[in-house]
């Protein structure tokens, strides 16, 4: 049962990411490279954050200490997201020029969706592996673990569910942000950093007595909202792109 329990926790956190990888990413080498680049950028942002805060550790054991740390972390990772958007613009331009040269169709809405998905999935997987899966190693042992502030659920379940929430939020927020930048929609541009900041601060509830129930619930609720918004955008874009040119309101240049 210990092996089954450890694998179960890991699959709770990583299951959707693994499914997306094998259904969307694995057959397209360019998307694999995009995902790897996204993982590396997340690691670089983590190193930068660690470098900034290394001089302040060990700090006071207070929840207030985590507020500037979370603000710094979210700001650094959102800067990486914005960098990816500008990188994506260059990649899209290059791919479209190659397509024209080879008399191939330009990037379809689904292609753009998949590229954004690969960027987001890289961030999500990196986050889960380093902040969740790394904590699950003891779950393969002979017993479970509870923390003093959370007697309602095992620590490993809390970590797995929190990791699942961040995986979905990182993955689908990238798609929302990319579409917002492409369409000039400020609401979508601010949705990604706003949701990232909200879910990051919701984890502070885990430090309070019994707060893990509210912290995990808030994280999963944010993940559901992000997934729903992303699905609506994807549905609208693919439906619009499938219309014949005469039925579309888009202007071609």
N, C-alpha and C positions, 0 to 999 in steps of 0.2 A: 504493500500500500504506500510505502514512502516514495517509491519510484513513480507510482501512478499519481500521487499527490503533487510531487514536484513538477512532473510533466503537465499536469492539469493546470497548475498555476501559471506555468510558462505559456501554455497555449491560450489561456484567458487573455494574457497581455499581448501576445504576438500573433494569435490566430488570424485576425483580420488582415494584418500586414503580410503574413505568409501567403494568405489566399490571394491578395492583390498582386503580390510579386509573381506568383505562378500563373495567374490568369491574364495579367496585363503586361508585366515587365519582361519576363524571362525570355520570350521569343524575339525580343527586339534589342540587339546589342547597344544601340544608341541610348535606349532608356536605362539599360543597366549601367552604362557609363554615367548617365545623368544622376542616377540614384547614388552611385559611389561618390560622385563629386559633392552631392548634397550631404552625405554622411561625413565626409572629410571637412566640409565647411562648418558643420555643427560641432565637430571636435575642435576645430580652430577657435570657434567662439567660446567653447568651454575652457580652453587653455587661456584665452584672453581674460575671461571672467575670473578664473583662478589666479591669474597673475595680479589682477587688480586687487583682489581681496586677500591675497596671501599675507600681506603685511599687517592686516588687521586681526589675524587669527593667532591664538584662540581669543574669541570675543566673549562678551557677557552672555550668559545663558538666559536670554530673554527673547520673546517672540518679536519684539520691536527691532531686533538686530537683523531679522530676516527681510524686513521691508525694503531697505536700500539694496540688499543683495538681490532680491527678486526683481526690483526695478532695473538694476544693472543687467541682470541676466536676460530679461525680456527685451530690453532695449538693444542689447548686442545681437540677440537672435533675430529680432525684427529688422535690424540693419542688414543682416545676412539675407533675409528674405527679399529686401529691396534690391540688394546686389544681384540676387538671382533673377529678379525681374529684368534688370538691364542686360544681364547675360543672356536671358531668354530672347530678348528683342534681337540681339545680334545673331543668335543661333537661328531664329526664325527667318531673318533676312537672308542668311547664308543658304539655308535649306530651300527657300523659295527661289533664289537665283539658280541654284543647282537644278531644281525641278523645271524651271523655264528653259534652261540650257539643254536639258535632256527631253524636253517636250513631255514632261510629266505634270500631273496636277499639283497645284500648290497645296500647302498644309490645310488639311480639313479641320473642322472644329473638333473632331474626335482626336486627331493628332495633337492638337494644342492641349486638349484636356489631358491626354496621356503624359505629355511632357511635364505639365504642372503637377500631375499626380506623382510622377517619379521624383520630382524635387521635394514634394511634401512628404512622400513616404520615406525618403532618406532621412529627413529630420525626425520623423516619428519613430522609425526603427532605432536610430541612434539614441534617442531619448530613452526609449523603453529598455534597450540593452544595458545602458549605463546606470539608469536610475531605478530599474525594476528587476530585470533578470539577474543583475549582479547581486541583488539582495536575496534571491531565491535559492541560492546554493544550500543553505542550511535546511530548506524544506525537504530535501532528499534524505534527511537524517531520520532518527527514530521517533521524533516528537515534533509538535508544532510549537508556535511561539506567540505569546500575547504580550503587548506592552501595557504599562500601567494606565496610560490614558485611554486605552481602547480595549475594553473587555468584551465588546459586542462581536468582534470578529478577529480571526487570526491575523497577525501582522502580514503574513504572506498573501492572504486574500486581499487585504487593504492595498498592498503594493501592486498586486496583479491588476486589480480593478482601476487603480489610479493610472497605472501604465497604459491600460487599454484606452482610458479616456484621453490621455495625452497623445497616444498614437493616432486616434481618429481626428483629434483637433489639429495636430500638426499637418496631417496628410491633407485634409479637406480645406483647411484654412488657406493653404497655398493656392489651391484652385480658385477659391473665392477672391483672394487678393489679386491673382494674375488677371482674372476676368474683370475685376474692378479697375485695375490700371489700364487694361486694354480698352474698356468702354468708358473710362473717365467717370466711374461711379464712386463718389466719395464714401458712400455708405459701406460699400464692400471693401474699399481701401482701408477704412478704419475698423472694419469688423474683425479682421485677423489679429491686429495687435491688441484691440480691445478685449477680444475673447481670450487671447493668450494671457493677458494681464489678469483678467477676471479669474480664470481657472488656476493660475499660479497662486493668487492670493487666497483662493478657496482652500488650498492645501494647508494653510495655517490653522484651519479648524482642527486638523489632526493633532495639534499640540495641546488642545484643550481636553479636559476630562470628558470622555464620551463624544468628543467632536468628530471622530473619524467617520461616524455614520453620516453626518452632515457634509463633511469634506468630500467623501467618496460620492455621495449622492449629487453634490453640486458639480463635481468633475464629470460624472456620467451624463448629467443633464446638459451641461455645456457641450459635451461630445454629440449628443443627440441633436441639439439645435444646429450645431455646425454641419453635421451630416445632412440634415434636412435642407438647410440653405444651399449647400453644395449640390445636392440632388436636384433642386429646383433650377439652379443655374445650368446644370448639365442638360436637363430635360429641355429647357427653353432654347439653349444654344444648338443642340443637335436637331431639334424640331425645326428651328429656323433655317439651319444649314441644309436640311433635307428638302426644303421647298424649291421648286423650279425658279429660275431667275426672274421670270415674269411675275411670280407671286410674292417675291421678296421685296422688302422696302429698303434693302441695303444699296448703297451706292458703290459702284466699282470704279476704281481709278486705274 
